[in-house]
Amino acid sequence: MSKVRPELDHEALLVRCAMCKQRPHEIESCVTAAEWLTEHLEEQPTPEQAVIQDDGTYDHISKLFVCDNCYIKIGMPSSRFGWHPTGFISVSIHPSSGQTMFTLAPTRTMDL
């Protein structure tokens, strides 16, 4: 049984990277973070619960975060007040150059 806040269990079902759409248990750095918390803080969170508790890009409204690899790809955005994926991040390929482009598009609500 997990030794984390019970309200995180339901929320953890929806957590995913806003860009690559992977769930935290599929991302090596998230798994490692959960293992570190288990080893050093005597908590036993799942990778999803670790993201909810500790990831600086996690947005509690949309249930999105940006994994380390994707965060680097979008240029590691930041601000004095922190940065969260408050909307969809769309990925497209430029038609003539073939270059991958990332667009941050804020939204009010989001169905998952």
PyMOL commands that set and color helices and strands:
alter all, ss='L'
color gray80, all
select helices_A, chain A and resi 7-12+24-26+28-41+47-54+68-73
alter helices_A, ss='H'
color red, helices_A
select strands_A, chain A and resi 16-17+64-65+87-93+100-106
alter strands_A, ss='S'
color yellow, strands_A
deselect
rebuild
show_as cartoon
